[in-house]
């Protein structure tokens, strides 16, 4: 559970670092945006590194499973962010794509022989 929580927090920082400046993109110099994003990304790594290197392995996840979990959390966090912060609409094809990705997750965690 620590892995999931750390990945969730990490992805909140990551999403904001990458996309939070989109509303200010015209009014701020690119180099300033880069440094602000790097500063926010520092906090992302404070949660991502333990999630993948310490907690994830201790909790029994394989590297492939950790990456898959991270991608799903990343997509979910971005979807919420895009709707609430960027005022983007949710379209049927976005939902269909998420369902396909969730299918991939099921295969990743399906027990192999």
N, C-alpha and C positions, 0 to 999 in steps of 0.2 A: 504493500500500500504506500510505503514511503516513496517508492519509485514513481508511481503514478502521480502522487502529489507533487513531487519535485519536477516531473516532466510538465505537469499542468502549469505550475508557477513559472517555470523556465519559458514555456511557450507564450505565456502572457507577456513577459518581457520581450521575447523575440518578435512577436507580432507587432507590438508597439514600436520597437526599435526600427523595424523594417517599413511599417506602413503608417505609423502614427503621425508622420510629418506630411502626409499627402495633402492635407488641407492647407499647409503653409508652403508648399513647394515653390510657388511663384514669388513669395516674399522673402525667401531666405537663400543665401548663397549655398551652393552645393557643398563646399568644404565644411561649412558650419553644420549642415545636415549630416554629413558623414561623421563628424566628431561627436555630435549628439547621439547618433545611432550607436556608435562604438561604446560610448559611455553607458547607454542603456543595456547594450549587449553584454557588458561586464557582469551585470546581475543575472542575465540569462545563464551564463556559464557557471555562476556560483551554484545554480540548481541543476544544470544539465550534467555537469561532470560527476557529481555524486550519484545522480540517478542512473547514469550509464555505467560507471566504473565501480561503485561500491554497493549501493543498494540493489541495483538490478541483478547483479551476479549473486549477491547474498539471498535474494528472494527467488532465485532459480530461473531467471529468464535467460534465454540464449541471446547472443548479439543480434540475430535476425529478429527475434521477438521484440527486443528493446527498440530496434529501429522502426518496426511496424507500429508499436504502441506510440512511439514519438510522432510518427507521421499522422496517425489518426487524431491524436490530441492536437497536433498542429492545425490540421484541417478544421476540427471542431472549434478551436479557439478563434481561428481566422474567420470562420463563418459567423460566429457571434459578433466579433469585432466589426466585420464588414457591414452587418445589418445595423448594429447599434451605433457605431462610431462614424462609419463612412456613409451611412444611409443607403446602402446598396440593396436592391430588391433580391429576394430569393426566387429563383426561376426553377421550373420543373427539371431542366437538364442538369442543374447543379445537384438537385436532390438525387436524380438518377445516378449521377457520377459518384456521389457519396455512398449510395447503396452498393454499387459495384466495388468500391474500395473496401467497404465492410465485408463483402464476400471474400476478398483477398485476405482479410484479417482472420476470418474463420478458417481458411485453409492454412494459414500460418500457425494457428494454435491447434489444428486438428492433430490428434496423436498419430505419429508414424510408427511403423512396425520395427 
